[in-house]
Amino acid sequence: MNNERVKELTDKLECGLENLKNSEEFKKYLTCMSKFHSYSYNNTLLIMMQNPKATYVAGFNSWKNNFKRNVKKGEKGIRILAPAPVKKMVETKRYDKEGRQFIEQEEVTIPIFKPVTVFDISQTEGEPIPELMTDELTDNVKNFEDIKKALIHTSDIPIITKDIEGGAKGYFDPKAQTIYINEGMSESQTIKTMIHEIAHSLLHDYTKQADKEEKKDRNTKEVEAESVAFCVSKHFGIDTDDYSFAYILGWSKDATLHEFKQSLETIQKCSNRLIGRLEANLIDISKEKKSIKERLKDSSQRSKEQKTTRREKTDERDLI
């Protein structure tokens, strides 16, 4: 029974991948990936196909035990694939130093997947989850300086802003191991470009690739970098839809389904990595700013107390 359900889901995936080559469907997929960045590209696609409006999913028991929320009666779950590896003992032929054959038993793990059901938060009711209901980084990059600083910390190589001739908004220089960003751009364009070039530095640095690795063509590189930029930007409430999809459409039109499928996995893993790093760096920056505020507040309070003490001493002298 499980095998039939797995085949049903994988068939749905193949159909979904074919449809994804349509730019509008790809846009929906990447938007979904920005919400479920830690899920595999296959499960992200399955979630999007079954519930495009989903924002946060968990299993029935997880909602009940971890979040104190219950799935509403009559709600239809979202079917995804969960790893269920099986361990078994196998016999392997070995040879000793004299060349004599012997049989050795060893434990191996066989990767198997099984269908599981999850539910979106909109399908549940119970205690509120404030951290999921608010998005601090929305609108027109109102925390621009913090995000920019976090991106600089996130990048493994230096990011330099300068006047770039020729109309390029930014580029990654593998030889110099440096990212260059054009100065004078809008805040959203600056953030998007920084993420795009960081993605290039992580995915397409030929100086760190083994000779045996197949080199990606420029079309694939640009689709991957811009898709990552869209996902990460979207996760932090920065809208790059119009720019990103005109850009992606221009580079992806000749991609084969095999190439497209490989890129989806690359995009998911890189987006998840960058979102995780950025969130951690933004938390550190927030703590640092809070600490500075508290130190300034303490300093101001001490200054007021010192002024009050000096005033009291002056008043005492006047009385004498």
Steps between C-alpha positions, in 0.01 A plus 500: 500500500784734590671429167187602310473824698867579447462440125193725497701780662805454275278501189348822627852639542596421140185672376571795728857530371375516142257778595770688691673592177215746459634822657180571697506152657870540579422827673240326717748224579779735606254698713405174671870412540560831676252386768615137520872551440602204718285252304635305204417639157271198443294563813487874432350421161250255651389758759456767233299269273260397778471826696657805327399723793677291765733698729609256773442124511539228763360155572181434698684395818761773462229769496337342806808422712746773401272795426183420700289536186246254357423424138147618421243229434463411132829657385678319216871449562794568269686185393881519489787251504689437823824301531456161670842335463525128572809334646587144405792261520667401174781259421804644324793313350834606646861387453772472759867589448571156355220539247268252667133581464268527800147626560440798725164624619438872519206723568386726215232768487257483209337836414124451482225762497144473622199728452405709804226756557558855619260791555541873447462732799179637341351151543558504876368683804628550851770704668645784289854478367623865500837423341325358195241775471736796478758590243726777620676545167219614272415792271778704344805350671437705812786314671727557204819574695455196723435267206794644308729454800369145552569417134858626533545268800326217312732516200817288517686765298520884512221711347611836360272778374635704210401672176478220241522604136299332225163473674573192713334508840763277656737213437700228673873492418630145568866595454482788748253305720295819531143608429446847350166684526413809299450806718201733479234230443169478686496312831304202364724477192811516719382221732381281211828545314706419809310173546533420127878543508541313830310211335746511208793491743357193674381309194717604207853560623709312243815543712348261758357245257675175424601452134272199474194705590282595209514874440160669486415729211429866561125457456485246783720712726284810455171313553635345821644824641191710422264231630693490828489881515123493449443232767717662765364850428143371511563328834597836651208687345688663211300489175717442190233320292494711185876537471591142596256322272578708194865418572438126557277467194773647282758244615289183552312459173744242355545288817418128473278332761804311637698824540198673652450220754866514605481877542193477727694296754794741481270802546326343801821407681669836438188699598464300821868555584486876442169549683635312802822704506317830449249431777782414742696815406191721530436362849862581595467853360173551690665384825798730435272801443301417813820476701619837368164660588517359850858627547399845375199497729717402798754766407226762470355397835841522668555842345165622640584362842842670494338833401247460781778426752703803382189720525429378852859571606476850351178560691669385821786744448254781441328419828832509685 
